[in-house]
Amino acid sequence: MNTAPGNWIIVAIGLLAALAQPADAQRFQSPQEANNSFQMAIRLERAGNFEQSLAIYRQLVQQFPRQNQYYRQLVRLLRQQQQYSQWLAAIREHLEHQPADLQSHIEVGTVYMLLNRPDEAVQAWEGVLVTFAGNRNAEQLVLTRLLNSGFTDKGRQLLKQLRTRRNDPTYFAMEIARLYTLRLSHNLAADEYLRLLAAHPSKAKQISHLLLQFPGDDETVAMLRTKLGAQSSIEAIKILASLEFKNKAFGRVFELYTGLQLPQEDFYRFSLDLIIEEEYDLAEKLLTGLIGNPDAEKYHDPSIMALASIHLSRSQAGQKELRLAGLFPGNSLFSHSFLSVPEHRANSLRRALALYDSMAVQRANPTAYFRLAEIKYRILDDFDGAIADLEQVLQNRAARSLFPDVILLLIDAWIAKGDYRVAEEVRQLAQSLLSSKAQLDRVELKATELIFLTGDADSLLAHMGGLMAALGPADLAFNDLLEFSGLVSTLAKDQQSYQRFVASEKYLRQNKRSEAIAILRADVQEANGRTGGIIELRLAQLLALQADYSAADQIALNLPGGSQYAELGLLLAAESADYLMVDPELASRRYITFLESFETSVHHDEVRRRFRVLNPDDAQ
C-alpha cells in the first residue's frame, strides 16, 4: 500500500471506513500496510484529529501486540488526552502479552495517581517489588515513585528495608541524594552523601563537588558545617575546608588544614589557592612551613618561588588602572606595564628580589631569571640587567616554554634602551626559537610596533594591512591592528602631530612619562584640534596617571562634542574619579552623565554595573 504525500487524506478516509467494519474484517494485510497506516495516524495526530489517530493506534496494537512502537504511541496520546482509564486498560492488555515490561508495571501506579486513587497506586508499586523481586532497577523505580508522589515515609521505610536486606547502608545513596537535592531537601541529601562518603572515601572528590553545589544561603551553609564538622574522617574535614574556602573563611580553612596530617602537596596547592585570593599572610605561613620542613624537599623550590611572588605582589598592592578609559584600553600595542613601588612597600620588593636571585644563582632556575628580568624592566628601569637575565633563559633549552614571553620582553627591553636595530634582530631570532603559529604571530605584532617607532606611516599602514589579511578577523590581534590603523590614518594627515605622537610613545616605552606629556602638551597647543581629539585624550590619560587630576579633567571634559573621543573623555574623567582619586560621589555623578549622554555606547552596560556597585541602594 504505497501512498503519495498528497494523497494521504484520501487514504485516511478509506482506512477510517475500514475501521468501522466488523472486527474480523479490520486487519492489516501486511507489516508494510500497517506501517503506512501508522505514519498516517501520526499525520492525523499532528493535524489535531486525535480520535482518528487513536482508532488507528488501537487497531495496530490489537493486531501487533508485541510491536512496542505502536503501543508506546497509543499510551502517549492517551496520557496527553487525559484518557486515564483507557490508558490503564491499554497497559493491562499490553501486560498480558508482555508481562516482563517493568516500565509498564510502574506506569500502572502512575495512572492510579492521576486517577486520584493513591492507595491503589501504592499497591501497584508494592506489587512490582514482588513480581521483580531482587531487581535493582525495579527497586529504584518504585522507591523514586514513592518519594516523588509524596509517600515520603513509605519511601524511607522501603529504603531502610532494602538496605537491611542487602546489608548495604549506602544502597541507592547517590540516587536518593540527587533526588532529595532536586526536591531542595538539602538536609536529607547531605545525610545520604555523607553516608556514602563514610563507606567509600574514594568518592570524596565527587561528593565534595556535589555538596559544594548546594545553595550558598546562611541556613544551608550552617547545616553543612554542622554535619561535616560531626564527621571524623580526613575526607569530610577536607570537604569542610573547601566549604569554608568557598565562603572565604580563610582563617578557618587554615586551622582545618594545619590540624590534619595531609600530604605536603595539599599544603602547597592550598597556599597557591590563597595567593590567588590575595590571602598573603596565611599563604606565607604555609610556604614558610614547607620550606623549613626537611620532609617536603620536593616542594622547597616551588615554595620559594611562590613566596617570592607574594612579596612581589605586596610591593605592587594599590596599583590602580583605568578599566575602560584612555587610548584603546586592552590593546596590546598600547599596553605599557611599568610600575612604581612606594617607599613603604620597598621592603617587600627587596625580599622578592632576594628570593628570585637566590633561585637564579643557586638553582639556575629559568623562571627565577625571567621574574628578575620583569622586575628590573617594569619597576627598576634596569634594562641592561633585564636583558642579561633574559639571555640566561634563552641559553637554557629546557626552558622553551618560557621562550615566547622571554622574547617579547627582550624586544621591549631593547626598545626601552632605544636600540630598535637590536630589537628587530631579536624579533627575527624568534623564527628559529619558536615553532607554533600562535607564538610567532605574537612576535610579529612587535614588527608593527617597531615600524611605528620609525615614524614611517605609509610603511606601517602597508604592513598592518598585510598582517591583518594573514591573521583574519577571528584572531584576537585583528581588532588591535584595526584600531591602530585607524589612529595612524587619522594622525598621518598632520605629519607634525604624527611625528610628535610617535616621539611621545617612544618616551613612554622608556618609562619617561613626564617627557611624553611635555611633547603632547606642545602639540595640543600648536595643532589646535586638527587631530580630532586623539592627542588630547592621550594627554589627559597620562596626566591622570601622573595624578595631575585637575589638568586631566580640564582636557577630558572639554573635548569637542562632535569628536569620537568626547565619549572616551567623559569616561576617562569618571574612571579617574573612581579608581585614581577614589571619590565615589564625583565618579557617580560623572557615570550618570555618561549614561544619559551616551545611551548607545558599547560601554553603557559596564558603566551602569559599576554605578550600581558604587550605589547599591540606588534604584536606577
N, C-alpha and C positions, 0 to 999 in steps of 0.2 A: 504494500500500500504506500506508494510514493506520493507525497503532497508537495506541490509548489508553494512557496511562501504566500503568494497572493490568493491561494485557494483554500487556506486553512479554515475560513469561516464556513464555507460550503461543506467541507469535510466534517466540521464540528457539528453542523446541523444534522448531517447523516448519522453521526455517531450517537448524538443525543436521542435520535429517533430509535436507533438500535437498542439503546439502554432502556427504553421504555417497553421493549418487547418482553415476553415471558423469560424467566430466569434461564431456562435451558437453551434459549437462543442467544443469550448475551455472552458470547465467548469470542475472544480474540483468536484469530485463526493461526497466528504465528508470533514469535517474540518480536519480529520486526514491526508487525502491526501494533503490538502492544506498546512498543517504544514510541512509534509515531503518535499514538494516542496520548501517551504520557507527555510528550513535548507539546501536544495540542492543549492538554489540560493546564500546563504551565502558562501557555499564552492566554488562555481563558482567565486564569487567576490574575495575571498581570493586567488584564483588561477590566478586572473587577467582577467577573462572572464567577463568584465563589461557589455557588451551589452547583453549577455545571461542572466545574473542575473537581469539586468534592465527589460528585457522582462518578466521574471517570476514575479518580484515585481509589474509591471504594471497590469498583469493579475490578481494577487491576490487582488490588490486594487480595480480593476473594479468589481470583484465578491464579495469582502468583504469590502465595502467602510467604514464600521464602525470599522474595525479591525485596531486600531491605530499602532500596531507594524509593520504591512505591510506598512502602509502609511509613517511612520517615516523612515523606511529603504529605501524606494523609494526616498524621498526627500533628505535624507542624501547623497545618492550616486549621485543623480543629481547635488547637490551642489558640491560634491567632483570632479565630472567630468566637472564642469563648464557649464553644460547644463541649463543655467538660464531660458531661455524661456520655456523649458519643465517643469522646476521646478515651474515656475509661473502658467503654465496651470494645473499642478497637484494640486497646492494649491487651485486654483479657483474651480476645480472639487470637491476637498475634502470639501470646504466650502458649497457647495450645499447640502451636506449630513450632515455636522456638522457646522452650521452657528455660534454656540456659542464658537467655538475654538478660544479663544483670541490669543494664540501664533501664530496660522496660519495667522490671520488678520495682526499681526505685521510683519510677515515674508513677506507679500506682499510688504511692503515698503522696506524691506531689499533687496529683489530681484531687485526692481527698481533701488536701489542704485548700485547694482552690474552690472546692465544693463546700467549704466550711464544715468539714467533718474531721476534726483533728484527732479524735480517738481512733478512728479507723485508719488515719494516716500513720499513727504510731504503730498500730497493729501490723500494718502492711510492712513497715520498715523493720520491725522486730522479726517478722516472718522471713525477711531477706536473710537475716543472720542465721536462721535455722536452715533455710534452703541452701545457702552458700557458706556453711559453717567452716571457719578457718580461713576463708578467702579475705586477704588483706584489702583488696580493692572494695569488696562489699562492706567490710567493717568501716573503712574510711568514708565511703559514700553515705552510709547510714548515720555515722557519727556527725558528719558535716550537715546532713539534712536536719537532724535533730537540733543541733546548735543554731543553725540558720533559721529554723522555723520557730524559735522561741522556747524550745524544750531544753533549756539550759541544764536544769537539774538532772533530767534523764540522760542528757548527753554526757555530763560529767560522771554520772554513775556508770554509764556504759564504758566510758574511757577507763575508769578505775577497774572495772571487771576485766576488760581486755588486757590491761597491764598486768593484773594479777595472774590471769590465765596464761599469759606468755612469759611471766616472770621478767618483765622488762619495764622498769619505771619510766623509760623515755619513749615508749611506743607511741608513735604519732606526735611526738612533742613538737617537731619542727612544723608539721602541717597545722596542728592546733594553734601554735603560737602565731603563725601567719594569719589564721582565721580570726583569732582574737584581735590582732593588730588591725585588720580590715574593719572590724566592728568597733575599733577605737577602745577596746578593753585592754589598755596597755599594762595594767597591773597584772592581769591574768597572763597576758602574753609574756611578760618578763619572767613570771614563775616558770613557764614552760621552757623558755630559752635557758634559764639558769639550771633547770633540771637536766637539760641536755648537756650543758657545759660541764656539770659535775661528773657526768658519766663519760663524756667524750671531750677531754681537754684539747684534743687536736682540732676541734671545730671552733676554737676560741676566736680566730680571725673572722670567720663568717658570722658568729654570734655577736661579736663586737660591732661589726658593721650594721647588723640588723637593729641592735639596741640603740646605737647612736643615731639611727634614722627616726627614732621616736620624736614627737614634738618637743620643742625646747621651752615650754612653759614651766613656771616655777614648780607647780604641783607634780608634773611628770618627772622633772629632774630630781626633785626631792625623793620621790618614790624610788627611782633608780639608785640614788645614793644610798638609801636605806637598805635596799635588797642586795646591792653589790657589796656594801660595807659589811653585811652579815656573813658573807662568804669568806672562806679562809684560803682558797686556792690562789696561787700566783696569777693564774689566768683571769680570775674575777677581779683581782686588785688592779691588774693592768687595764682591764676594761674600765674600771672606776677612774683610773688615772686619765684614760682617753676622754671620758665624760667630763672630768674636771678641766682638762685641756681645752675641750670644745667650748666650755663655758668660761674660759680664760681665768680659771682659778689656779694660776701657775704655781703659787706657793704651795698649795695643797698637792699638786702633782709632784712637786719636788720632794715633799715629805713622803709620799707614797713610794716613789722610785727609790729614794735612799734607804727606805726601810725594807727593801726586798733584795734578795740575793739573785740579781739578774745578770745575764751575760754583759760583758763590757760593751758589746756592740749596741745594746739597748740604751745604755747611758750616753754613748756617743751620738746616736741618732736623736735621742731626746734633746741633747744640747743643741744640735743643728736646728731642731724644730723651735727651740726657744730663741735662737738667733733670728729666725725668720719673724718671730713675734716681737722682736726687739726687747726681749727679756734678758738683757745682757748680764745682769748681776748673777742670776741663777745659772745661766749658761756658763759663765766664767767659773763658778764653783764646781760644776760638774767636770769641766775640761781640766781645771787645775787638779782635781782629784784623779782623773785619768792619767795626766802627765806624771803625777807623783806615785802612781801605782805600778810596781815592777811587774805585776801580772797582766798589765794592759799594754805591754810594749808595742803590740801591733797598732795601737791607736795613739801612740805618743806623737808621731809626726803629724798626722791629720789633726790631732787636738791642738798642737802648737799653731798650725795654720789657721784653725778655726778661732783660736784665741786672738791671734793677730788680727783677724777680720773684725772681731769685736772691738778691739782698740781703735782700728781704723774707722769703723762706723761711729764710735763715740766721738772721734775727732771731727767728724763731719755732721754731727747732730745739729739741727737747727738750720741747715742749708735749705733755702726755700726757692721754689721755681714757680714761674707763671705757667699755668697748665694750658691755657688756650691762646693767650695773647702773644703779641710780638710778631716777628717776621718768620712765618712758616714754622710754628712750633711742631716738633716731632720730625721735621725734615732733616735727614742725616747730613745734608750739605750745609746746614746752618747750626749744627749741634756742636757746641764747644763746651766741654765739661770741666773747665778749670775751676778749682775750688780754693777757698781761703779758709784757714783754720784759725780761729781766735786764740789769743794767748792762753785763756783759761782751759783750752782743750789741747794745748800743745803737748802736754804730758802723755795723753793717750796716743797721739801721733808718734811720739818718740818710742813708746812701748811697741807699737805696731812695727815700726821700722826695725827695732832691735830684734824682734822675733823673726821677721821675714829675713833679715840679714843673717841671723844665725842658721836658719834653714838653708839659705842660699850658699853660704860659705862652707858650713859643716856637712850638709847633706847634698849639695849641688842640686837642690830641688828646683826644677824649672818653673813651677808655679810661683815659688817664692821670688825668683828673679823677675817674673812678669809683674807680680804685685809691687815689688820695689820700683820697677820702671813706671808703673801707673802713678805711684805716689810722687816720684821725682818729677814726672811730667805734669800731672794735674795740680799738684799742691806746691811743690818746692821750686818750680821753674828751673830744675836742674836737667836741662835737655841732654847735655852730654852724658850725665850719669844714666839717664833713662836709655839712651842709645846703647851704652856699654852693656847694661843688663839685658836688653832685648837681644843683642847679638850673642850673648851667652846662651839664651834659649834656643836660638836658631842653630847653634852648634850641636845641640842635643837632638839627635834624630828620633830618640824615644819620646820626644815631646811634640810630635807632629800635630797632635790635636790642638795645641796652642798656636800653631803657626799662623792661621788666618788672623787672629786677634793681634798677635805679635807684629805681623807685617803692617797691619793698619796703623797700629800705634807707632811703629817705627817711621812710617811715612809722615805721620803727624809731627813726630819729634823733629824730623829734618825740616819740615815746613816751618815749625816754630823757630828753628835756627836760621830760617831764611834761605836755605840751600835747596832750591827746587830741583836742581840737576840731580843731586844725590837722591832726593825723594823720588824722582822719576826712575832712577836706576833700581831702587828698592821695589818700586811697583812692578817693574819689568822682571825682577828676580822672582816675583811670585809665580810666574809661569812655570818655573822649574820646581817650586816648592809645594805648590798646591795642585790638587787634582780635580776636585769637584767643580762643576759649573757654577754652583751657588757661591762657593768661596771666591772663585775668580771674578764673578760679577760684582761682588762687594769691593774687591780691589779695583776693578775697572771704574767704579764710581770715583775713585781717587784721581783718575785721569781727568775727569770733569773738573774737579777742584783745582788741579794743577794748571790746566789750561785757563781757567777763570783767573787765577792769580797772575797770569802773564798779562792780562788786560786786553787780550785779543778776542773781542766779542764775536766776530764773524766765525773764527775757527771754533769757538766754544759752541755756538749755535749749531754748526755743522756736525760737530762731534756728538752733541746731545741728540740731534735728530737721528743719527745712525745708531746710537746706543739704545734709544727708545724703541726703534724698529726691531733691534735684536732682542731686547728684553720682552716686549709685548706688554699690553695693559694689565695682564694678570700679575706681573711682578710687582713686589712691594715698592721697589725703587722707581717705578714708572711715574707715579704721581709726584715724587720728589723732583724728578727731572722736569716734569711738566710745569710745576710751579716755578722752578728755577729758570726755565727757558722763557716763561712769560715775564719774569722780572728782568732778565737780561735784555729781552727785546724792547721793553719799555725804557729802561735806563740808557740803552745804547743810542737812543735818539738824541741824547745830550752827552757827547763824549766826555766833556769835562766832568760832569757829575758822575758818569760811569767810572772814570778812572779814579775819582776820589772815593767812590764806594769801594772799589777794589782795594785801594790803599788802606782804607779803614778796616776791611776784612782781613788784610794781611796782619795788621796790628792785633786784631782780635785773636788770630791764630798764634800769636806770640804772647798772649795773655797781657796785652797792653791796652786795656780798655780806655784809659784816660786819653791816650794818643788817638785812638779811633774816634772818640767823642769829639775831640778838637777838630779833626778833619771834617766830620759830618756837620758840625756846627757852622763851619766856614762855608760849606756847600749850601746849607739851608739858607744862609744869608744872601748868597750870590744867586742861587738858582731860582729863588722866589717862586717856588711851587711848580716849576716846569716838569718835575719828575713824578707828579701825580700823587705825592704823599709817601712814597716808598722811603726816601731818605729820612723824612720827618719821623715816620713810625719807628725806623731802626734807631734813630737818635733817642726818641722817647723811651724805647725799651732799654737801651744801655744806661740812660740816666736813672731810670727806676732801679736797675740792678746795682747802680752805684749809690743808691739811697738818696739821690737828689730828686725827691718826690715832687717838690713844687715845680721845678723846671720840666720834669717829665709830664706832669699833668697839664701844664701850660701848653705843651705841644700836642699831646694826645687828645685833649678835649677840644682842640681848635683846628683839627684837620678839616679841609673843605667838605661841606655836606655832600657834594656830588661825587666825592672821591670814593673809590672802592675800599680805601683804607680808613675811612671815617668810622666804620663799624669796628674795625680792629683797634682803633684808637680808644674808643669808649670802653671796649673790653679790656684793653691794657690798663686803663685808669682804674677800672673796677677791680681787676685782679691785683693790681699793685696795692690798693687799699686793703684787700682781703688777705693776701698771702705775705706781702712785704711789710706794710705798715701795721698790719694786724688791727685794723679799725673796722669791726663788723658793721657798725652803723653806716659809715660812709660807703663801705662796699655794698651794703644792701640797697642804699639809695641809688647807687650807680647801676647795680644789677637791674633794678626796677626800670630805670630809664632805658637800659639796653633792651629789656623785654618789650617795652612799649614802642621803642623806635625801630627795632629790627625783628619783627614778628616772623619773618621768613628765613632768618639766619640759620645756618647749619648748626650753630652753637646754641640755639634757643633752648632746647630741651636740657642740655647740660647746665646752662646758666640757671634755668629755673630750679633744677635739682639742688644746685649749690645755694641758691637763695633760701630754699626750704631748710637746708642744713643749718644755715645761719639764723633762720627764723622759724623754728619748728612749730610755734603756736600760730603762725600766720596762715590764714586760710587761702591765700592767693595761689 
